[in-house]
Amino acid sequence: MFTNDERQKERTGKYGSPRLQYLQELVAQFQNASNEETKEKIVANLGNFAYDPYNFTFLRQLNVLELFLDCLTEEPNERLVEFAIGGICNASSDPTNASVIIQCGGIPLVIQCLSSPVKNTVNYALGSLYYLCNETTEEEILKPEIVDAIKRFAAAGAVNVGFSNLAQAFLDRHLSK
């Protein structure tokens, strides 16, 4: 459910942390964590906050989108990559967030996730590209090899309906112009 200031006050209660402070604490915990499992949990938690427009300004203010992008370079840790691309997917529906992701060089990192062995990572990458592809980024995203991969996902309905539907939605939106 999406949040507003009034609902946030109700949920926080008298002794709870304001949202910005809570998110700031999560970012600090991530930066100080040395344990991979702890980092995974924190990124998963931050990714869950990335779906709600109420949090978008806070996430940008705290550079959480950049944190997610940094996590995409952690190839040996597929879970961290999965949770980070999930956060990017959740946040990328907002045009301002999409601009931040694009300006920070996120498109190649998102594209790289299309070849992940983790199904959720691929799904989140497809969803992210759906929102990141526009007139200024289509040259980078609509390269023949990427479009071919997305067409293969669209054709794989018998294997994975989720991939197929999401890939087809991408193709319908960005290639049927």
C-alpha positions as CSV (number, residue, x, y, z in Angstrom):
1,M,0.0,0.0,0.0
2,F,1.3,3.4,-0.9
3,T,2.1,5.8,2.0
4,N,1.4,9.4,2.6
5,D,2.5,11.7,5.5
6,E,-0.6,11.0,7.6
7,R,-0.4,7.2,7.2
8,Q,3.3,7.3,7.9
9,K,2.7,9.1,11.2
10,E,0.1,6.5,12.2
11,R,2.4,3.6,11.3
12,T,5.5,5.1,13.0
13,G,3.8,5.7,16.3
14,K,5.0,7.8,19.1
15,Y,8.4,6.2,19.5
16,G,9.2,5.1,15.9
17,S,11.9,6.5,13.6
18,P,10.8,8.8,10.8
19,R,11.2,7.1,7.4
20,L,14.2,9.2,6.3
21,Q,16.0,8.4,9.5
22,Y,15.2,4.7,9.3
23,L,16.4,4.5,5.7
24,Q,19.5,6.4,6.6
25,E,20.2,3.8,9.3
26,L,19.8,1.0,6.8
27,V,22.3,2.7,4.4
28,A,24.8,3.1,7.3
29,Q,24.4,-0.5,8.3
30,F,25.0,-1.6,4.8
31,Q,28.2,0.5,4.5
32,N,29.5,-0.9,7.8
33,A,28.5,-4.5,7.2
34,S,31.3,-7.0,6.4
35,N,29.0,-10.1,6.3
36,E,27.5,-10.8,2.9
37,E,24.3,-12.2,4.4
38,T,23.7,-8.9,6.3
39,K,24.3,-6.9,3.1
40,E,21.8,-9.1,1.3
41,K,19.1,-8.5,3.9
42,I,19.7,-4.8,4.0
43,V,19.5,-4.5,0.2
44,A,16.4,-6.6,0.1
45,N,14.9,-4.3,2.8
46,L,15.8,-1.2,0.9
47,G,14.4,-2.7,-2.3
48,N,11.1,-3.2,-0.6
49,F,11.0,0.5,0.2
50,A,11.7,1.3,-3.5
51,Y,8.2,0.5,-4.7
52,D,6.4,3.3,-2.8
53,P,6.5,6.8,-4.3
54,Y,6.5,8.2,-0.8
55,N,10.1,6.9,-0.4
56,F,11.5,8.0,-3.8
57,T,12.8,11.4,-2.6
58,F,14.4,9.8,0.4
59,L,16.1,7.1,-1.7
60,R,17.5,9.7,-4.0
61,Q,18.7,11.8,-1.1
62,L,20.5,8.9,0.5
63,N,21.9,7.7,-2.9
64,V,20.2,4.3,-2.5
65,L,19.8,4.0,-6.3
66,E,23.6,4.3,-6.7
67,L,24.0,1.7,-3.9
68,F,21.8,-0.7,-5.9
69,L,23.9,-0.1,-9.0
70,D,27.1,-0.7,-7.0
71,C,25.6,-4.0,-5.9
72,L,25.1,-5.1,-9.5
73,T,28.9,-5.3,-9.9
74,E,29.1,-7.9,-7.1
75,E,28.9,-10.8,-9.5
76,P,29.9,-13.6,-7.2
77,N,27.0,-12.7,-4.9
78,E,23.9,-13.5,-7.0
79,R,21.5,-12.8,-4.1
80,L,22.9,-9.3,-3.7
81,V,22.5,-8.7,-7.4
82,E,19.0,-10.1,-7.3
83,F,17.9,-7.8,-4.5
84,A,19.6,-4.8,-6.0
85,I,18.0,-5.2,-9.4
86,G,14.7,-5.8,-7.7
87,G,15.1,-2.4,-6.0
88,I,16.0,-0.8,-9.3
89,C,13.0,-2.4,-10.9
90,N,10.7,-1.1,-8.1
91,A,12.2,2.4,-8.4
92,S,12.5,2.8,-12.1
93,S,8.8,3.3,-12.8
94,D,9.4,6.9,-11.5
95,P,10.9,9.1,-14.3
96,T,13.2,10.9,-11.9
97,N,14.6,7.7,-10.5
98,A,15.0,6.3,-14.1
99,S,17.0,9.4,-14.9
100,V,19.3,8.9,-11.9
101,I,19.8,5.2,-12.9
102,I,20.6,6.2,-16.5
103,Q,22.9,9.1,-15.6
104,C,24.8,6.8,-13.3
105,G,25.5,4.4,-16.1
106,G,23.0,1.8,-15.0
107,I,21.8,0.6,-18.3
108,P,24.7,-1.7,-19.1
109,L,24.5,-3.1,-15.6
110,V,20.8,-3.8,-16.0
111,I,21.4,-5.4,-19.4
112,Q,24.0,-7.6,-17.9
113,C,21.4,-9.0,-15.5
114,L,19.5,-10.5,-18.5
115,S,22.0,-13.3,-18.6
116,S,21.8,-14.2,-14.9
117,P,21.0,-17.8,-14.0
118,V,18.6,-16.4,-11.3
119,K,15.0,-16.1,-12.7
120,N,14.0,-13.2,-10.5
121,T,17.1,-11.2,-11.6
122,V,16.1,-11.6,-15.2
123,N,12.5,-10.7,-14.5
124,Y,13.6,-7.6,-12.6
125,A,16.0,-6.6,-15.4
126,L,13.2,-6.9,-18.0
127,G,10.9,-4.8,-15.8
128,S,13.7,-2.2,-15.3
129,L,14.4,-2.0,-19.0
130,Y,10.7,-1.5,-19.7
131,Y,10.8,1.7,-17.8
132,L,14.4,2.8,-18.7
133,C,13.9,2.6,-22.4
134,N,13.0,5.9,-23.9
135,E,13.9,8.1,-26.9
136,T,17.3,9.0,-25.3
137,T,18.2,5.4,-24.3
138,E,16.7,3.3,-27.0
139,E,19.9,3.2,-29.0
140,E,21.7,1.7,-26.1
141,I,18.9,-0.7,-25.1
142,L,17.4,-1.7,-28.5
143,K,20.6,-3.2,-29.8
144,P,20.0,-6.3,-32.0
145,E,21.5,-8.8,-29.5
146,I,19.4,-7.4,-26.6
147,V,16.2,-7.4,-28.7
148,D,16.9,-10.9,-29.8
149,A,17.3,-12.0,-26.1
150,I,14.1,-10.3,-25.2
151,K,12.3,-12.0,-28.2
152,R,13.6,-15.4,-26.9
153,F,12.1,-14.6,-23.5
154,A,8.8,-13.6,-25.2
155,A,8.8,-16.9,-27.1
156,A,9.4,-19.0,-24.0
157,G,5.8,-18.9,-22.8
158,A,5.7,-22.7,-22.3
159,V,8.8,-22.5,-20.1
160,N,8.1,-19.4,-18.1
161,V,4.9,-17.3,-18.6
162,G,6.3,-14.4,-16.4
163,F,9.3,-13.9,-18.6
164,S,7.2,-14.3,-21.7
165,N,4.5,-11.8,-20.7
166,L,7.0,-9.2,-19.4
167,A,9.2,-9.6,-22.5
168,Q,6.2,-9.3,-24.8
169,A,5.1,-6.1,-23.0
170,F,8.6,-4.7,-23.5
171,L,8.4,-5.5,-27.2
172,D,4.9,-4.2,-27.6
173,R,5.8,-0.9,-26.0
174,H,9.3,-0.3,-27.5
175,L,9.3,-2.0,-30.9
176,S,5.8,-1.5,-32.3
177,K,6.3,2.2,-32.8
